[in-house]
Amino acid sequence: MSIAVAALPLDAAPERILAFRAPPPRAGRAHVIKDDAEAIAVARDLAARIAETAIERDRERRLPYEELDWLSDAGLFAITVPKAYGGADVSSGTLAEVIAILSAADGSIGQIPQNHFFILHALGLEGSEEQKRFFYGRILSGERVGNALSELGTKTAQDHNTRLSRDGAGLRLDGRKFYCTGALFAHWVAVVANDDEGRSTISFVPRETPGLTVVDDWSGFGQRVTGSGTTVIENVEVHPFSVISLRAVFDRPTSMGPVAQIMHAAVEAGIARAALAETIRYVKAHARPWKDSGLEHGYEDPYTIAQIGEVKIRVAASDALLARAGRYADIAVADPTVETVAAASVAVAEAKVASTEASLLAASKLIELAGSRATQQQFGLDRFWRNARTHSVHDPVRWKYRAIGDYWLNGINPPRHGAI
């Protein structure tokens, strides 16, 4: 089945474009961020507000509908929209830094935009001019895309049983997804499915489409409010206009993989920063000295001082590798070749290894150095480790070590997919 997108006037009404049940545009108009510096400044302002209630949100599993509306209204969900369509088109490094800033405030909220931006990047690579005009316009108004990518019960997390099948002049989706981060809060759900020829596709499905059911059943011990649960897709009607190819973005060298992965590295980097900052704050304010030390204050303990020094170095290295990976990713965006995409993928993998290990170390040392009192639920200090550990198993670091080693030792390029 070849899915052809019919040419439509760029000013066509949403009802004509999608032919059925296009949601009305989001009320009001979100702020439009103009450049990279503004994106980072806005992220910092919002992160300060988000951090104020992070402990309660995690403890009570209070889903962040309001907080995500803050991000939408401020324009952060539109920062990668190309300038030709009215967006800021920020660099990969800025995108990663925005996600790291939000993740430092709340790891769950930092992760939610990742798949939104992943889908927008695929749209930029494979969407038609009409599709870009329509969907970028909706994103600039503050709308959000959630994902329905992975499934339970398949051989690997990248395999899909969900099907997109021809039905007369239209299409139908059927399947069941899990790990659907952000779908609960989305205006559009991006459903990955194989077509009748087994080719991987992405369908933009309005959140309220009949037959599409998003279930709040995520029970992970970390990243508790990402909404990463089940999406059930039963005989869902899809117009060809809302479909793009996913397979095509990996069949040729593109920046899809590095851009997807740098955002995961950024989540871990943000958690690492926050865990280190909390360690320093708590140790200075509350940690008691060990009785054999003869010291007056816990922050004078030489072993504590040395270990905080070690964590600081690891977090700083993680940040440096993340910034470096952003530069490599931007080269791949501007000039996608076999060589530039491979180099970017490896640089991002190096950043992901460093940020994962830094976040787990910092989150563990926080509890160790802060002492027994720090395990009390009222402080919520366990959330850093729980969030880092939960998010870090998204794709295994042990395979990144192999890909990095093969590249530098044997000159073997890593595979082209979204998990390296």
Disulfide bonds with the S-S distance in Angstrom:
none
